[in-house]
Amino acid sequence: MKKMQIFLKKSNNKEIIMSFWSKLFGGDKETEEKVKDLFNELIKNNQKQTEEKKNAEPEKKVEAKPEPVVEEADGPSGFSWGPKMPAEENQYNYSGTFKQYFDHVLYDDFSQYQIGREESPNGKRVIYTLCDSGRKICVVEIMHSGSASKKLRENCHNSSVGYCRFYYDYEGWWNTREYVNYRINKAINLQI
């Protein structure tokens, strides 16, 4: 509606619309007048709402949730969970992105397997496929915590292929290297 208002404010755009209606309704003046009245009513209502919004109390701004203070715990956490970041290597103390961290862990610690890597077009999901002598043995899915993807997990289960997923933005989960290795090895060992 705002674009329509801007369009109508220009010098002869209103005449163009009136001419268009005349052609559209084949010269039926009664219909043209009804449409013109309806159109003008819509514009007035929109202008009225715009004025009301301007005159209304300003909305209270909600402050953004502050970033959690990351404190390093003394020693390893083992399984990646807790309010304090563990001292051992994890995705948050790694010098790159979460994608680089998981690339680093998988390609270094599972180098005995052939590893395929797919990334979603929006960059929010990465899928690694681990193969042993050409046979798919495990799929590792890295995704954001808002994902509800179950299809890949079900496909792996139905095909007797190991599966595990990690969320890269789940508060309190640090995805320590030890934890990532444990979960992937567990998924592989269930299938071998």
MIDOSE-1310 file (N, C-alpha, C; in nm, 2 decimals, decimal comma, always signed):
residues 192
mkkm	+0,08/-0,12/+0,00/+0,00/+0,00/+0,00/+0,09/+0,12/+0,00; +0,20/+0,12/+0,07/+0,29/+0,23/+0,08/+0,35/+0,27/-0,06; +0,38/+0,16/-0,14/+0,43/+0,18/-0,27/+0,32/+0,25/-0,36; +0,19/+0,21/-0,34/+0,08/+0,27/-0,41/+0,07/+0,41/-0,38
qifl	+0,09/+0,45/-0,25/+0,08/+0,59/-0,21/+0,18/+0,67/-0,28; +0,31/+0,62/-0,28/+0,42/+0,69/-0,35/+0,39/+0,70/-0,49; +0,33/+0,60/-0,55/+0,30/+0,60/-0,69/+0,19/+0,71/-0,72; +0,09/+0,72/-0,64/-0,01/+0,81/-0,66/+0,03/+0,96/-0,63
kksn	+0,13/+0,98/-0,55/+0,18/+1,11/-0,52/+0,25/+1,18/-0,64; +0,30/+1,09/-0,73/+0,36/+1,15/-0,85/+0,26/+1,21/-0,94; +0,30/+1,31/-1,01/+0,21/+1,40/-1,08/+0,09/+1,34/-1,15; +0,10/+1,26/-1,26/-0,01/+1,21/-1,33/-0,04/+1,06/-1,32
nkei	+0,01/+1,00/-1,21/-0,01/+0,86/-1,19/-0,16/+0,83/-1,16; -0,22/+0,92/-1,09/-0,36/+0,90/-1,05/-0,45/+0,90/-1,18; -0,41/+0,98/-1,28/-0,49/+0,98/-1,40/-0,46/+0,85/-1,48; -0,34/+0,80/-1,47/-0,31/+0,68/-1,54/-0,40/+0,56/-1,48
imsf	-0,41/+0,56/-1,35/-0,49/+0,46/-1,28/-0,64/+0,47/-1,32; -0,69/+0,60/-1,32/-0,83/+0,62/-1,36/-0,85/+0,58/-1,51; -0,76/+0,60/-1,59/-0,77/+0,56/-1,73/-0,77/+0,41/-1,74; -0,68/+0,35/-1,66/-0,67/+0,20/-1,66/-0,81/+0,14/-1,62
wskl	-0,87/+0,20/-1,51/-1,00/+0,15/-1,47/-1,11/+0,16/-1,57; -1,10/+0,28/-1,64/-1,20/+0,30/-1,75/-1,19/+0,19/-1,85; -1,07/+0,16/-1,89/-1,05/+0,06/-1,99/-1,08/-0,08/-1,94; -1,05/-0,11/-1,81/-1,07/-0,23/-1,75/-1,22/-0,26/-1,74
fggd	-1,30/-0,16/-1,71/-1,44/-0,18/-1,69/-1,52/-0,14/-1,81; -1,46/-0,12/-1,92/-1,53/-0,09/-2,05/-1,62/+0,03/-2,05; -1,59/+0,13/-1,97/-1,67/+0,25/-1,97/-1,79/+0,24/-1,88; -1,80/+0,14/-1,80/-1,91/+0,13/-1,70/-1,88/+0,22/-1,58
kete	-1,94/+0,34/-1,59/-1,91/+0,45/-1,50/-1,95/+0,42/-1,36; -2,06/+0,34/-1,34/-2,10/+0,31/-1,20/-2,00/+0,22/-1,13; -1,95/+0,12/-1,21/-1,84/+0,03/-1,15/-1,71/+0,11/-1,13; -1,68/+0,19/-1,22/-1,56/+0,28/-1,21/-1,56/+0,36/-1,08
ekvk	-1,68/+0,42/-1,05/-1,70/+0,51/-0,94/-1,69/+0,42/-0,81; -1,74/+0,30/-0,81/-1,74/+0,21/-0,69/-1,59/+0,17/-0,66; -1,52/+0,14/-0,77/-1,38/+0,10/-0,75/-1,30/+0,22/-0,70; -1,32/+0,33/-0,76/-1,25/+0,45/-0,73/-1,28/+0,49/-0,58
dlfn	-1,40/+0,48/-0,53/-1,44/+0,50/-0,39/-1,37/+0,40/-0,30; -1,37/+0,28/-0,34/-1,31/+0,17/-0,26/-1,16/+0,20/-0,25; -1,10/+0,23/-0,36/-0,95/+0,26/-0,37/-0,92/+0,38/-0,28; -0,99/+0,49/-0,29/-0,97/+0,60/-0,20/-0,99/+0,57/-0,06
elik	-1,09/+0,49/-0,02/-1,11/+0,44/+0,11/-0,99/+0,37/+0,17; -0,94/+0,28/+0,09/-0,82/+0,20/+0,13/-0,70/+0,29/+0,15; -0,68/+0,39/+0,07/-0,57/+0,48/+0,09/-0,59/+0,56/+0,22; -0,71/+0,61/+0,24/-0,74/+0,69/+0,36/-0,71/+0,60/+0,49
nnqk	-0,76/+0,48/+0,48/-0,74/+0,39/+0,60/-0,59/+0,36/+0,63; -0,52/+0,34/+0,52/-0,38/+0,32/+0,53/-0,31/+0,44/+0,59; -0,34/+0,56/+0,54/-0,29/+0,69/+0,59/-0,32/+0,71/+0,74; -0,45/+0,67/+0,77/-0,49/+0,69/+0,91/-0,41/+0,59/+1,00
qtee	-0,39/+0,47/+0,96/-0,32/+0,37/+1,04/-0,17/+0,42/+1,05; -0,12/+0,47/+0,95/+0,02/+0,52/+0,95/+0,03/+0,64/+1,06; -0,07/+0,73/+1,05/-0,07/+0,84/+1,15/-0,08/+0,79/+1,29; -0,17/+0,69/+1,31/-0,19/+0,63/+1,45/-0,06/+0,57/+1,50
kkna	+0,01/+0,50/+1,41/+0,13/+0,44/+1,45/+0,24/+0,54/+1,49; +0,24/+0,65/+1,42/+0,33/+0,76/+1,45/+0,30/+0,82/+1,58; +0,17/+0,84/+1,61/+0,13/+0,91/+1,73/+0,13/+0,81/+1,86; +0,13/+0,68/+1,83/+0,12/+0,59/+1,94/+0,25/+0,59/+2,02
epek	+0,25/+0,54/+2,14/+0,37/+0,53/+2,22/+0,47/+0,45/+2,15; +0,60/+0,49/+2,16/+0,70/+0,41/+2,10/+0,71/+0,27/+2,17; +0,73/+0,17/+2,08/+0,74/+0,03/+2,14/+0,87/+0,02/+2,22; +0,86/-0,05/+2,33/+0,98/-0,08/+2,41/+1,07/-0,17/+2,33
kvea	+1,20/-0,13/+2,32/+1,29/-0,22/+2,25/+1,33/-0,33/+2,34; +1,34/-0,45/+2,29/+1,38/-0,57/+2,36/+1,53/-0,57/+2,34; +1,60/-0,58/+2,45/+1,75/-0,58/+2,44/+1,79/-0,72/+2,39; +1,89/-0,73/+2,31/+1,94/-0,86/+2,27/+2,00/-0,93/+2,38
kpep	+1,98/-1,06/+2,38/+2,04/-1,15/+2,48/+2,19/-1,14/+2,48; +2,25/-1,11/+2,59/+2,39/-1,09/+2,59/+2,46/-1,22/+2,57; +2,58/-1,21/+2,50/+2,66/-1,33/+2,48/+2,70/-1,39/+2,61; +2,70/-1,52/+2,63/+2,74/-1,58/+2,76/+2,89/-1,56/+2,78
vvee	+2,93/-1,53/+2,90/+3,07/-1,52/+2,93/+3,13/-1,66/+2,93; +3,23/-1,67/+2,85/+3,29/-1,80/+2,84/+3,41/-1,81/+2,93; +3,40/-1,90/+3,03/+3,50/-1,92/+3,13/+3,56/-2,06/+3,10; +3,69/-2,07/+3,10/+3,75/-2,20/+3,08/+3,75/-2,28/+3,21
adgp	+3,71/-2,41/+3,20/+3,71/-2,49/+3,32/+3,86/-2,55/+3,33; +3,89/-2,59/+3,45/+4,02/-2,66/+3,47/+4,01/-2,80/+3,42; +4,09/-2,84/+3,32/+4,09/-2,98/+3,28/+3,98/-3,02/+3,19; +3,98/-3,14/+3,14/+3,89/-3,19/+3,04/+3,75/-3,21/+3,10
sgfs	+3,65/-3,19/+3,01/+3,51/-3,22/+3,05/+3,47/-3,36/+3,02; +3,54/-3,41/+2,92/+3,50/-3,55/+2,87/+3,39/-3,55/+2,77; +3,27/-3,51/+2,82/+3,16/-3,52/+2,73/+3,09/-3,39/+2,69; +3,17/-3,29/+2,69/+3,13/-3,16/+2,62/+3,01/-3,09/+2,68
wgpk	+2,96/-3,12/+2,80/+2,85/-3,04/+2,85/+2,88/-2,97/+2,97; +2,83/-2,84/+2,99/+2,85/-2,77/+3,11/+2,85/-2,62/+3,08; +2,84/-2,54/+3,19/+2,83/-2,40/+3,18/+2,96/-2,33/+3,14; +3,07/-2,40/+3,17/+3,20/-2,35/+3,14/+3,27/-2,42/+3,03
mpae	+3,34/-2,35/+2,94/+3,41/-2,41/+2,83/+3,52/-2,49/+2,88; +3,53/-2,62/+2,84/+3,64/-2,70/+2,88/+3,77/-2,65/+2,82; +3,88/-2,69/+2,89/+4,02/-2,64/+2,84/+4,06/-2,72/+2,71; +4,01/-2,84/+2,70/+4,05/-2,93/+2,59/+3,99/-2,87/+2,46
enqy	+4,05/-2,91/+2,34/+4,01/-2,86/+2,21/+3,86/-2,88/+2,19; +3,79/-2,78/+2,15/+3,65/-2,79/+2,11/+3,62/-2,68/+2,01; +3,49/-2,69/+1,96/+3,46/-2,60/+1,84/+3,47/-2,45/+1,88; +3,46/-2,41/+2,00/+3,46/-2,27/+2,04/+3,60/-2,22/+2,07
nysg	+3,69/-2,30/+2,10/+3,83/-2,25/+2,12/+3,92/-2,28/+2,00; +3,86/-2,34/+1,90/+3,93/-2,37/+1,78/+3,94/-2,24/+1,70; +4,05/-2,22/+1,63/+4,08/-2,09/+1,56/+4,00/-2,07/+1,44; +3,91/-2,16/+1,40/+3,83/-2,14/+1,27/+3,68/-2,15/+1,30
tfkq	+3,60/-2,16/+1,19/+3,46/-2,17/+1,20/+3,42/-2,32/+1,25; +3,29/-2,34/+1,28/+3,25/-2,47/+1,32/+3,28/-2,57/+1,20; +3,26/-2,53/+1,08/+3,29/-2,61/+0,96/+3,43/-2,65/+0,96; +3,52/-2,56/+0,98/+3,66/-2,59/+0,98/+3,70/-2,68/+1,09
yfdh	+3,64/-2,66/+1,21/+3,66/-2,75/+1,33/+3,63/-2,89/+1,30; +3,51/-2,91/+1,24/+3,46/-3,05/+1,22/+3,54/-3,11/+1,10; +3,58/-3,03/+1,00/+3,67/-3,08/+0,89/+3,80/-3,13/+0,96; +3,86/-3,05/+1,05/+3,98/-3,08/+1,11/+3,97/-3,21/+1,19
vlyd	+3,87/-3,22/+1,27/+3,85/-3,34/+1,35/+3,83/-3,47/+1,26; +3,74/-3,46/+1,17/+3,71/-3,58/+1,09/+3,82/-3,62/+1,00; +3,88/-3,52/+0,93/+3,99/-3,56/+0,84/+4,12/-3,60/+0,91; +4,14/-3,55/+1,03/+4,26/-3,59/+1,11/+4,24/-3,72/+1,18
dfsq	+4,13/-3,73/+1,25/+4,10/-3,85/+1,34/+4,04/-3,97/+1,27; +3,99/-3,95/+1,15/+3,92/-4,06/+1,08/+3,98/-4,07/+0,94; +4,11/-4,05/+0,93/+4,18/-4,05/+0,80/+4,18/-4,19/+0,74; +4,15/-4,30/+0,82/+4,15/-4,43/+0,76/+4,03/-4,46/+0,67
yqig	+3,94/-4,36/+0,67/+3,82/-4,38/+0,59/+3,82/-4,28/+0,48; +3,75/-4,31/+0,37/+3,72/-4,21/+0,26/+3,61/-4,12/+0,31; +3,63/-3,99/+0,31/+3,53/-3,90/+0,36/+3,47/-3,81/+0,25; +3,34/-3,82/+0,24/+3,27/-3,72/+0,15/+3,21/-3,61/+0,23
rees	+3,20/-3,49/+0,17/+3,15/-3,38/+0,25/+3,05/-3,30/+0,16; +2,93/-3,28/+0,21/+2,83/-3,20/+0,14/+2,79/-3,09/+0,23; +2,77/-2,97/+0,17/+2,72/-2,85/+0,25/+2,59/-2,80/+0,19; +2,49/-2,77/+0,27/+2,37/-2,72/+0,22/+2,39/-2,58/+0,16
pngk	+2,30/-2,55/+0,07/+2,32/-2,42/+0,00/+2,32/-2,30/+0,09; +2,25/-2,31/+0,20/+2,25/-2,19/+0,30/+2,36/-2,20/+0,40; +2,44/-2,30/+0,39/+2,56/-2,31/+0,48/+2,53/-2,35/+0,62; +2,41/-2,39/+0,65/+2,37/-2,42/+0,79/+2,38/-2,57/+0,82
rviy	+2,42/-2,65/+0,73/+2,43/-2,79/+0,75/+2,54/-2,85/+0,67; +2,61/-2,94/+0,73/+2,72/-3,01/+0,66/+2,70/-3,16/+0,69; +2,72/-3,24/+0,59/+2,70/-3,38/+0,60/+2,83/-3,45/+0,56; +2,89/-3,53/+0,64/+3,01/-3,61/+0,61/+2,96/-3,76/+0,59
tlcd	+3,02/-3,82/+0,49/+2,99/-3,96/+0,47/+3,12/-4,03/+0,48; +3,13/-4,13/+0,57/+3,25/-4,21/+0,59/+3,23/-4,34/+0,53; +3,33/-4,38/+0,44/+3,33/-4,51/+0,37/+3,45/-4,59/+0,40; +3,43/-4,72/+0,41/+3,55/-4,81/+0,43/+3,55/-4,90/+0,31
sgrk	+3,65/-4,90/+0,23/+3,66/-4,98/+0,10/+3,54/-4,96/+0,01; +3,49/-4,84/+0,00/+3,38/-4,80/-0,08/+3,24/-4,83/-0,02; +3,24/-4,89/+0,10/+3,11/-4,92/+0,17/+3,08/-4,81/+0,27; +2,96/-4,75/+0,26/+2,92/-4,64/+0,35/+2,90/-4,70/+0,49
icvv	+2,98/-4,65/+0,59/+2,96/-4,70/+0,72/+2,91/-4,60/+0,82; +2,92/-4,47/+0,79/+2,87/-4,37/+0,89/+2,84/-4,24/+0,82; +2,73/-4,17/+0,86/+2,70/-4,04/+0,82/+2,70/-3,95/+0,94; +2,77/-3,84/+0,93/+2,78/-3,74/+1,04/+2,72/-3,61/+0,99
eimh	+2,62/-3,57/+1,06/+2,54/-3,45/+1,02/+2,57/-3,34/+1,12; +2,61/-3,22/+1,08/+2,63/-3,10/+1,16/+2,53/-3,00/+1,12; +2,45/-2,96/+1,22/+2,34/-2,87/+1,19/+2,31/-2,77/+1,30; +2,22/-2,67/+1,28/+2,19/-2,58/+1,38/+2,08/-2,64/+1,47
sgsa	+2,07/-2,59/+1,59/+1,98/-2,65/+1,69/+1,83/-2,64/+1,66; +1,80/-2,55/+1,57/+1,66/-2,53/+1,53/+1,61/-2,63/+1,42; +1,70/-2,71/+1,38/+1,67/-2,81/+1,27/+1,59/-2,93/+1,33; +1,50/-2,97/+1,25/+1,42/-3,09/+1,29/+1,43/-3,20/+1,19
skkl	+1,54/-3,21/+1,12/+1,56/-3,30/+1,02/+1,57/-3,45/+1,08; +1,49/-3,53/+1,02/+1,49/-3,67/+1,07/+1,51/-3,77/+0,95; +1,49/-3,72/+0,83/+1,49/-3,80/+0,71/+1,62/-3,87/+0,69; +1,73/-3,80/+0,70/+1,86/-3,86/+0,69/+1,89/-3,97/+0,79
renc	+1,86/-3,94/+0,91/+1,87/-4,04/+1,02/+1,79/-4,16/+0,99; +1,67/-4,15/+0,95/+1,58/-4,26/+0,92/+1,64/-4,34/+0,80; +1,69/-4,27/+0,70/+1,75/-4,34/+0,58/+1,87/-4,42/+0,62; +1,95/-4,36/+0,71/+2,07/-4,44/+0,76/+2,03/-4,56/+0,84
hnss	+1,93/-4,54/+0,93/+1,89/-4,66/+1,01/+1,83/-4,77/+0,92; +1,75/-4,73/+0,82/+1,69/-4,83/+0,73/+1,79/-4,90/+0,64; +1,91/-4,83/+0,62/+2,02/-4,88/+0,53/+2,13/-4,95/+0,62; +2,11/-4,96/+0,75/+2,21/-5,01/+0,84/+2,34/-4,94/+0,83
vgyc	+2,33/-4,80/+0,82/+2,45/-4,72/+0,82/+2,45/-4,64/+0,95; +2,57/-4,63/+1,01/+2,58/-4,55/+1,14/+2,55/-4,41/+1,11; +2,49/-4,34/+1,21/+2,45/-4,20/+1,20/+2,48/-4,13/+1,33; +2,53/-4,01/+1,33/+2,53/-3,92/+1,45/+2,52/-3,78/+1,40
rfyy	+2,47/-3,70/+1,49/+2,46/-3,55/+1,45/+2,51/-3,47/+1,57; +2,56/-3,35/+1,53/+2,61/-3,26/+1,62/+2,54/-3,12/+1,59; +2,51/-3,05/+1,69/+2,45/-2,92/+1,68/+2,57/-2,82/+1,70; +2,59/-2,73/+1,61/+2,70/-2,63/+1,63/+2,66/-2,51/+1,71
dyeg	+2,54/-2,50/+1,75/+2,50/-2,38/+1,82/+2,41/-2,41/+1,95; +2,42/-2,52/+2,00/+2,34/-2,56/+2,11/+2,41/-2,52/+2,24; +2,34/-2,43/+2,32/+2,40/-2,37/+2,44/+2,44/-2,48/+2,54; +2,57/-2,47/+2,58/+2,61/-2,57/+2,68/+2,69/-2,68/+2,62
wwnt	+2,67/-2,71/+2,50/+2,74/-2,82/+2,43/+2,86/-2,76/+2,36; +2,98/-2,82/+2,40/+3,10/-2,76/+2,35/+3,16/-2,84/+2,23; +3,11/-2,96/+2,20/+3,16/-3,04/+2,10/+3,31/-3,06/+2,11; +3,36/-3,11/+2,22/+3,50/-3,14/+2,24/+3,54/-3,24/+2,14
reyv	+3,67/-3,24/+2,11/+3,72/-3,34/+2,02/+3,70/-3,48/+2,07; +3,72/-3,50/+2,20/+3,70/-3,64/+2,26/+3,56/-3,68/+2,24; +3,47/-3,59/+2,27/+3,32/-3,62/+2,25/+3,28/-3,65/+2,11; +3,33/-3,57/+2,01/+3,30/-3,60/+1,87/+3,36/-3,73/+1,83
nyri	+3,48/-3,76/+1,87/+3,54/-3,89/+1,84/+3,46/-4,01/+1,90; +3,42/-3,99/+2,02/+3,35/-4,10/+2,09/+3,22/-4,13/+2,02; +3,14/-4,02/+1,98/+3,01/-4,04/+1,92/+3,03/-4,10/+1,78; +3,12/-4,06/+1,70/+3,14/-4,11/+1,57/+3,19/-4,26/+1,58
nkai	+3,28/-4,29/+1,66/+3,33/-4,42/+1,68/+3,22/-4,52/+1,72; +3,13/-4,47/+1,81/+3,02/-4,55/+1,86/+2,92/-4,58/+1,74; +2,90/-4,48/+1,66/+2,81/-4,50/+1,54/+2,87/-4,60/+1,44; +3,00/-4,59/+1,42/+3,07/-4,68/+1,33/+3,07/-4,82/+1,39
nlqi	+3,10/-4,84/+1,51/+3,11/-4,97/+1,57/+2,97/-5,04/+1,58; +2,87/-4,97/+1,58/+2,73/-5,03/+1,58/+2,71/-5,09/+1,45; +2,78/-5,05/+1,34/+2,75/-5,10/+1,21/+2,85/-5,20/+1,16; +2,96/-5,21/+1,23/+3,07/-5,30/+1,18/+3,05/-5,44/+1,24
